Amino acid sequence: MALLLSFLFVFFFFLCNGSASAAIPLHLDDLLPNGDFEESPAKSNLKKTVIIGKYSLPKWEINGLVEYVSGGPQPGGFFFAIPRGVHAVRLGNEASISQNVTVNPGSIYSLTFGATRTCAQDEVLRISVPGYSADLSIQTLYSSDGGDTYAWAFMATSKVVKVTFHNPGVQEDPTCGPLLDAIAIKELLPLKYSKGNLVKNSDFEIGPHVFKNFSTGILLPPKQLDLISPLPGWIIESLKPVKYIDKKHFFVPSGLAAIELVAGRESAIAQIIRTVPNKFYNLTFTIGDAKNACHGSMMVEAFAAKETLKVPYESQAKGGFKTASFKFQAISARTRITFFSAYYHTRLHDYGHMCGPILDNIRVFPVY
């Protein structure tokens, strides 16, 4: 009898604990439902490529002229590169797609999405959730294979947010507009300091969702377009984006991720750290190449307080790296550290693919 009671107690304990753990919401880090658009509309809801009906695209709500397209040659001499799958959507004049997403209020989320322009130089993609919106210019192509991927962040203000991608432009051809081929979301967890380092997220391990099957890196927009950074702790302090790269698809000096400075002096990354006025500190960091055919004479410039260091690096495009350091004296309780690439680079044999030196493993610690 005692054995039976013990068994029932253990069974009840696991049953309760199993139910409790199932009720705990998981941290989002995946494609949105039908985020790769491989679940197609019914043939009866398609007029050639145009989707007919507000709810005809599974898991999405559409407004305006939205096309469901496949990769490859298109009528009119176009070619749609869809590297992450077979299908994508194209947003015509003033068209949009949206989806309601369940989130944790007060948490920070990053959207990762593959986007490229299709037929006009001045195409813009507007991303919005309640309380946040940004118009992202996709005029500049950073990869020649349609693989441009962006990240954009927001703070959730309710349990359900409506995520919207909108083409605010009006072209002569009403079907002209941005192509979206994959959309994912990730909850960005709060940062913690590492022992012996004043820099938060110093090795860029906390960042946006990375697509598993294909990646040319993730473009992080400048702070003017993204008030909440998709790279926690860091400010994209420039006119152009920087690129977040992962170990699976690139060479990374240490850890799982690094930053590639893809637009020369137009892409810079910075962080404001706590310091003691007049105290001396060491700043160390690693630079290199991502083993992505980015070659030539590179130069990373680093700034801290009144000190500057220019670090040259001769890239053989084979995934090398070097570490640099310098000492600076703090002049206030807050010190801005900044990094940018002095030169512009493109990939070997692919001049349409912008690239640059990579940055990783940044540390600031006091000199005693």
Solvent accessible surface area in square Angstrom, and as a share of the most:
residue,aa,sasa,rsa
1,M,169,0.76
2,A,76,0.59
3,L,149,0.74
4,L,97,0.48
5,L,99,0.49
6,S,61,0.40
7,F,127,0.53
8,L,90,0.45
9,F,141,0.59
10,V,73,0.42
11,F,119,0.50
12,F,125,0.52
13,F,104,0.43
14,F,134,0.56
15,L,100,0.50
16,C,56,0.33
17,N,67,0.34
18,G,39,0.37
19,S,69,0.44
20,A,59,0.46
21,S,68,0.44
22,A,88,0.68
23,A,81,0.63
24,I,113,0.57
25,P,89,0.56
26,L,159,0.79
27,H,106,0.47
28,L,58,0.29
29,D,70,0.36
30,D,83,0.43
31,L,66,0.33
32,L,5,0.02
33,P,73,0.46
34,N,18,0.09
35,G,1,0.01
36,D,41,0.21
37,F,0,0.00
38,E,67,0.30
39,E,84,0.38
40,S,56,0.36
41,P,7,0.04
42,A,56,0.44
43,K,184,0.78
44,S,103,0.67
45,N,48,0.25
46,L,48,0.24
47,K,145,0.62
48,K,194,0.82
49,T,49,0.28
50,V,40,0.23
51,I,7,0.03
52,I,87,0.44
53,G,39,0.38
54,K,93,0.39
55,Y,155,0.59
56,S,16,0.10
57,L,0,0.00
58,P,30,0.19
59,K,116,0.49
60,W,7,0.03
61,E,34,0.15
62,I,6,0.03
63,N,65,0.33
64,G,58,0.55
65,L,51,0.25
66,V,0,0.00
67,E,14,0.06
68,Y,17,0.06
69,V,4,0.03
70,S,50,0.33
71,G,38,0.37
72,G,13,0.12
73,P,117,0.74
74,Q,35,0.15
75,P,123,0.77
76,G,75,0.73
77,G,77,0.74
78,F,75,0.31
79,F,136,0.57
80,F,10,0.04
81,A,29,0.23
82,I,17,0.09
83,P,40,0.25
84,R,13,0.05
85,G,34,0.33
86,V,88,0.51
87,H,43,0.19
88,A,0,0.00
89,V,0,0.00
90,R,18,0.07
91,L,0,0.00
92,G,0,0.00
93,N,33,0.17
94,E,92,0.41
95,A,0,0.00
96,S,12,0.08
97,I,1,0.00
98,S,4,0.02
99,Q,14,0.06
100,N,102,0.52
101,V,11,0.06
102,T,101,0.59
103,V,9,0.05
104,N,44,0.23
105,P,73,0.46
106,G,50,0.48
107,S,25,0.16
108,I,40,0.20
109,Y,2,0.01
110,S,0,0.00
111,L,0,0.00
112,T,0,0.00
113,F,0,0.00
114,G,1,0.01
115,A,2,0.02
116,T,18,0.10
117,R,55,0.20
118,T,23,0.13
119,C,39,0.23
120,A,13,0.10
121,Q,110,0.49
122,D,93,0.48
123,E,5,0.02
124,V,38,0.22
125,L,0,0.00
126,R,83,0.30
127,I,1,0.01
128,S,27,0.18
129,V,9,0.05
130,P,71,0.45
131,G,79,0.76
132,Y,52,0.20
133,S,72,0.47
134,A,9,0.07
135,D,57,0.29
136,L,9,0.04
137,S,66,0.42
138,I,2,0.01
139,Q,91,0.41
140,T,44,0.26
141,L,63,0.31
142,Y,6,0.02
143,S,2,0.01
144,S,70,0.45
145,D,62,0.32
146,G,16,0.15
147,G,0,0.00
148,D,4,0.02
149,T,3,0.02
150,Y,6,0.02
151,A,0,0.00
152,W,7,0.03
153,A,2,0.01
154,F,0,0.00
155,M,76,0.34
156,A,1,0.01
157,T,89,0.52
158,S,47,0.30
159,K,146,0.62
160,V,78,0.45
161,V,3,0.01
162,K,84,0.35
163,V,0,0.00
164,T,26,0.15
165,F,0,0.00
166,H,33,0.15
167,N,3,0.02
168,P,30,0.19
169,G,22,0.21
170,V,109,0.63
171,Q,41,0.18
172,E,179,0.80
173,D,61,0.32
174,P,69,0.44
175,T,32,0.19
176,C,10,0.06
177,G,1,0.01
178,P,0,0.00
179,L,4,0.02
180,L,0,0.00
181,D,8,0.04
182,A,3,0.02
183,I,0,0.00
184,A,0,0.00
185,I,4,0.02
186,K,42,0.18
187,E,14,0.06
188,L,9,0.05
189,L,83,0.41
190,P,115,0.72
191,L,40,0.20
192,K,175,0.74
193,Y,112,0.43
194,S,65,0.42
195,K,211,0.89
196,G,48,0.46
197,N,12,0.06
198,L,50,0.25
199,V,1,0.01
200,K,64,0.27
201,N,14,0.07
202,S,12,0.08
203,D,47,0.24
204,F,0,0.00
205,E,60,0.27
206,I,52,0.26
207,G,0,0.00
208,P,3,0.02
209,H,9,0.04
210,V,36,0.21
211,F,11,0.04
212,K,136,0.58
213,N,110,0.56
214,F,50,0.21
215,S,17,0.11
216,T,15,0.08
217,G,1,0.01
218,I,3,0.02
219,L,1,0.00
220,L,0,0.00
221,P,3,0.02
222,P,10,0.07
223,K,88,0.37
224,Q,114,0.51
225,L,54,0.27
226,D,5,0.02
227,L,156,0.78
228,I,37,0.19
229,S,26,0.17
230,P,1,0.01
231,L,0,0.00
232,P,18,0.11
233,G,34,0.32
234,W,3,0.01
235,I,46,0.23
236,I,3,0.02
237,E,49,0.22
238,S,15,0.10
239,L,134,0.66
240,K,61,0.26
241,P,11,0.07
242,V,0,0.00
243,K,5,0.02
244,Y,11,0.04
245,I,0,0.00
246,D,16,0.08
247,K,118,0.50
248,K,146,0.62
249,H,59,0.27
250,F,25,0.10
251,F,54,0.22
252,V,9,0.05
253,P,25,0.16
254,S,46,0.30
255,G,37,0.35
256,L,120,0.60
257,A,3,0.03
258,A,0,0.00
259,I,0,0.00
260,E,1,0.01
261,L,0,0.00
262,V,1,0.00
263,A,1,0.01
264,G,1,0.01
265,R,132,0.48
266,E,57,0.25
267,S,0,0.00
268,A,7,0.06
269,I,0,0.00
270,A,0,0.00
271,Q,8,0.04
272,I,79,0.40
273,I,4,0.02
274,R,148,0.54
275,T,11,0.06
276,V,87,0.50
277,P,63,0.40
278,N,106,0.54
279,K,62,0.26
280,F,89,0.37
281,Y,6,0.02
282,N,43,0.22
283,L,0,0.00
284,T,26,0.15
285,F,0,0.00
286,T,6,0.04
287,I,0,0.00
288,G,0,0.00
289,D,1,0.00
290,A,0,0.00
291,K,131,0.56
292,N,22,0.11
293,A,31,0.24
294,C,0,0.00
295,H,66,0.30
296,G,23,0.22
297,S,65,0.42
298,M,3,0.01
299,M,35,0.16
300,V,0,0.00
301,E,7,0.03
302,A,0,0.00
303,F,64,0.26
304,A,1,0.00
305,A,35,0.27
306,K,165,0.70
307,E,74,0.33
308,T,69,0.40
309,L,48,0.24
310,K,118,0.50
311,V,6,0.04
312,P,75,0.47
313,Y,26,0.10
314,E,106,0.47
315,S,5,0.03
316,Q,120,0.53
317,A,20,0.15
318,K,155,0.65
319,G,9,0.09
320,G,31,0.30
321,F,110,0.46
322,K,79,0.34
323,T,88,0.51
324,A,15,0.11
325,S,63,0.41
326,F,27,0.11
327,K,110,0.47
328,F,2,0.01
329,Q,70,0.31
330,A,0,0.00
331,I,103,0.52
332,S,46,0.29
333,A,51,0.40
334,R,123,0.45
335,T,5,0.03
336,R,99,0.36
337,I,0,0.00
338,T,18,0.11
339,F,0,0.00
340,F,26,0.11
341,S,0,0.00
342,A,14,0.11
343,Y,97,0.37
344,Y,121,0.46
345,H,20,0.09
346,T,42,0.25
347,R,69,0.25
348,L,77,0.38
349,H,160,0.71
350,D,35,0.18
351,Y,171,0.65
352,G,40,0.39
353,H,9,0.04
354,M,45,0.20
355,C,1,0.01
356,G,0,0.00
357,P,0,0.00
358,I,0,0.00
359,L,0,0.00
360,D,0,0.00
361,N,62,0.32
362,I,0,0.00
363,R,89,0.33
364,V,0,0.00
365,F,54,0.22
366,P,29,0.18
367,V,51,0.29
368,Y,218,0.83
